[in-house]
Amino acid sequence: MSKKIWYLPGPFHQYRENVKELAKEYGLRIVDANVTEDREGEAVDVPEVTLRQAAPVPVLVIDGQGGVDDAALQELIDKLNAERDSVVLLIEAAEGLAPLEHPGAGELPIRLFDALTSIHEGIASLKSKRDELLGEVESLRAEVVRLTPAPQSNGSALDDLTVVQIKEQLDAKGVGYKVNDSKPELLALLKAHQ
């Protein structure tokens, strides 16, 4: 087997370098060293990588010794439970299951509330703009209909006129006709004087 495997402990996002690009550049295949003990085909010439510096996360250690203030610990637990409950309410509001209300306290719930409020305002603004544009579209459509010339009459609209309507139009144009003329005769006179 060729020695083209780079056994590198994962997760790969913990490295400053783009290890996938490096592996491609060196012609290597990456295998997570944490998931196999086998090192068959391990490459000797592998790129140097460095770990990212992660910010330390504060950790509360309870060792059962008498040095922990039970009241302070209970207060911290109560505060965390209240924040959790506020976050749950905000999630329910985002899902449409409850109204969006300010949580009152807690850094994370207030930040989440502010983010949800911004999103809500953005959506409301988009809806308003959409409605405005729809009104504009309807106005433009009406203007297009108004400006579009009517189709030229090929006589079919005249054919739908009654004898009385034809006589009224002939009278308006000052065209003479016989009282006992038939509809086709009257229509021929009207078409001739269009």
Residue pairs with C-beta under 8 A, 6 or more apart in sequence:
1 40
1 41
2 41
3 41
3 42
3 43
3 44
4 27
4 28
4 29
4 41
4 43
5 28
5 29
5 30
5 31
5 40
5 41
5 42
5 43
6 23
6 26
6 28
6 29
6 30
6 31
6 42
6 43
6 46
6 47
7 31
7 32
7 33
7 36
7 39
7 42
8 19
8 30
8 31
8 32
8 33
8 46
8 49
9 32
9 33
9 34
10 32
10 33
10 34
10 35
12 19
12 20
12 30
12 32
14 51
14 52
15 49
15 50
15 51
15 52
16 49
16 50
16 51
16 52
17 47
17 49
17 50
19 30
19 47
19 49
20 30
22 28
22 47
22 49
23 29
23 30
23 47
25 47
26 43
26 45
26 46
26 47
28 43
28 46
60 76
62 68
62 73
79 106
82 105
82 106
83 105
83 106
83 107
83 108
83 109
86 103
86 104
86 105
86 106
86 109
87 106
87 108
87 109
87 112
89 98
89 101
89 103
90 100
90 103
90 109
90 112
90 113
90 116
92 98
93 99
93 100
93 101
93 116
94 100
94 116
100 113
100 116
100 117
100 120
102 110
102 113
103 109
103 110
103 112
103 113
155 191
158 166
158 187
158 190
158 191
159 187
161 169
161 187
161 190
163 183
163 186
166 183
166 186
166 187
166 190
167 177
167 186
169 190
170 176
170 177
170 186
170 189
170 190
170 193
173 190
173 193
175 189
175 190
175 193
177 185
177 186
177 189
178 185
181 189
